[in-house]
Amino acid sequence: MEIEEALYTTRAMRRVKPDPVPQEVQAKILDAAIRAPTGGNTQNWRFLLVDDREVIARIGPLYRHSIEQLWEVIYADRLAAAAANPEAEESIQMLKVQRSAQWLADHFEQVPLYLFGFVQADPTGGSIFPAVWSAQLAARAEGVGSSLTVVLSFFHPDEVLDILGVPRDEQWVMACCVSFGYPTGRWGVAPRRPVHEVSYRNRWGNPVGFTVDQPLWPPG
Ligand SMILES: Cc1cc2nc3c(=O)[nH]c(=O)nc-3n(C[C@H](O)[C@H](O)[C@H](O)COP(=O)(O)O)c2cc1C
C-alpha cells in the first residue's frame, strides 16, 4: 500500500468483526509502532495487548460508563446543539461520531484486540502518540481497523491499571486504549476542514498562501 493511501484512509474504524487478529499481524503492528520517536529516544513506553475475553469483560463496563460520562459531561453542549439543529452539517457529523463511538461502547466485549499504551516520566504525554499512530497505520496496511480512545484514562484510570496489573509504584500513566479488528465497513478518505482553513503562515491568522479544495489523494 502507498503511504498516502494509509495516511488518507486511516479512520476511526470502530465497527469490527469478532475474528481474531493473528499474532504475526500483531507483531507487524507493534514492530512498526516501536520505530516511532520518543523524546531523547528514552522509549519510556509500554504496549500492552489484551485479547483475554475475561480481562476485556472486566474493562467493558468501565468503558461504557466512561462514554456515558463523555456524553453527559464533556459533549453535553455540542450534543444539545446538534439535537436542536439536526440538519446542519456539523450536527450530522457530531451525531455520526456519537453513534460510532456508542457502537464501540455497546460492543466492547466483541472487539478481538485492544492495545493499551503507557508512558512514564513524560510530562507532555506526547511521546507515545507517534507510536500509537504508527500502529494504526501499520494495522491499516494489514486491513485491520483501529480506533484510538482515551476516555478510560479520563474516567477510570486506576481501575484499569489494577485490572491490567500495572505496577503502581513506577509512575506509569495510561495514555490510551486502541481497539483493533477487521472492519465491517469500507475504508474512505477522512473528511476534514480543508488545510487553508486551519493553517497560517508566519503569523497567526495570515493566510497559508494556498488553498486545497479537494483532498490531494487519490491523484486525479
Ligand atoms: C486524542 C484522541 C482521543 C480520542 N478518544 C476517543 C475515545 O475515547 N473514544 C472514541 O470512540 N473515539 C476517540 N477518538 C477518535 C475520534 O473520535 C475520531 O478519530 C474522530 O471522530 C475522527 O473520526 P474519523 O477518523 O473516522 O474521521 C479519539 C481520537 C483522538 C485523536
The ligand as an SDF file (V2000), in Angstrom:
LIG
                    3D

 31 33  0  0  0  0  0  0  0  0999 V2000
   -6.6700   12.0710   21.2610 C   0  0  0  0  0  0  0  0  0  0  0  0
   -7.8610   11.3060   20.7350 C   0  0  0  0  0  0  0  0  0  0  0  0
   -8.7520   10.7550   21.6270 C   0  0  0  0  0  0  0  0  0  0  0  0
   -9.8570   10.0190   21.1730 C   0  0  0  0  0  0  0  0  0  0  0  0
  -10.6860    9.4250   22.0820 N   0  0  0  0  0  0  0  0  0  0  0  0
  -11.7030    8.6620   21.6590 C   0  0  0  0  0  0  0  0  0  0  0  0
  -12.4970    7.9320   22.5890 C   0  0  0  0  0  0  0  0  0  0  0  0
  -12.2720    7.9850   23.7980 O   0  0  0  0  0  0  0  0  0  0  0  0
  -13.4930    7.1540   22.1040 N   0  0  0  0  0  0  0  0  0  0  0  0
  -13.7480    7.0500   20.7740 C   0  0  0  0  0  0  0  0  0  0  0  0
  -14.6690    6.3130   20.3920 O   0  0  0  0  0  0  0  0  0  0  0  0
  -13.0030    7.7180   19.8510 N   0  0  0  0  0  0  0  0  0  0  0  0
  -11.9850    8.5090   20.2680 C   0  0  0  0  0  0  0  0  0  0  0  0
  -11.1810    9.1530   19.3490 N   0  0  0  0  0  0  0  0  0  0  0  0
  -11.4440    9.0040   17.9080 C   0  0  0  0  0  0  0  0  0  0  0  0
  -12.0330   10.2810   17.2930 C   0  0  0  0  0  0  0  0  0  0  0  0
  -13.3370   10.4790   17.7770 O   0  0  0  0  0  0  0  0  0  0  0  0
  -12.0440   10.1550   15.7600 C   0  0  0  0  0  0  0  0  0  0  0  0
  -10.7280    9.9890   15.3120 O   0  0  0  0  0  0  0  0  0  0  0  0
  -12.6520   11.3810   15.1080 C   0  0  0  0  0  0  0  0  0  0  0  0
  -14.0270   11.4260   15.3820 O   0  0  0  0  0  0  0  0  0  0  0  0
  -12.4630   11.3840   13.5930 C   0  0  0  0  0  0  0  0  0  0  0  0
  -13.0620   10.2410   13.0390 O   0  0  0  0  0  0  0  0  0  0  0  0
  -12.5380    9.6580   11.6460 P   0  0  0  0  0  0  0  0  0  0  0  0
  -11.0760    9.4190   11.8000 O   0  0  0  0  0  0  0  0  0  0  0  0
  -13.3050    8.3920   11.4300 O   0  0  0  0  0  0  0  0  0  0  0  0
  -12.8150   10.6640   10.5950 O   0  0  0  0  0  0  0  0  0  0  0  0
  -10.0800    9.8730   19.7820 C   0  0  0  0  0  0  0  0  0  0  0  0
   -9.1620   10.4330   18.8680 C   0  0  0  0  0  0  0  0  0  0  0  0
   -8.0590   11.1260   19.3360 C   0  0  0  0  0  0  0  0  0  0  0  0
   -7.0770   11.6950   18.3440 C   0  0  0  0  0  0  0  0  0  0  0  0
  1  2  1  0
  2  3  1  0
  2 30  2  0
  3  4  2  0
  4  5  1  0
  4 28  1  0
  5  6  2  0
  6  7  1  0
  6 13  1  0
  7  8  2  0
  7  9  1  0
  9 10  1  0
 10 11  2  0
 10 12  1  0
 12 13  2  0
 13 14  1  0
 14 15  1  0
 14 28  1  0
 15 16  1  0
 16 17  1  0
 16 18  1  0
 18 19  1  0
 18 20  1  0
 20 21  1  0
 20 22  1  0
 22 23  1  0
 23 24  1  0
 24 25  2  0
 24 26  1  0
 24 27  1  0
 28 29  2  0
 29 30  1  0
 30 31  1  0
M  END
$$$$
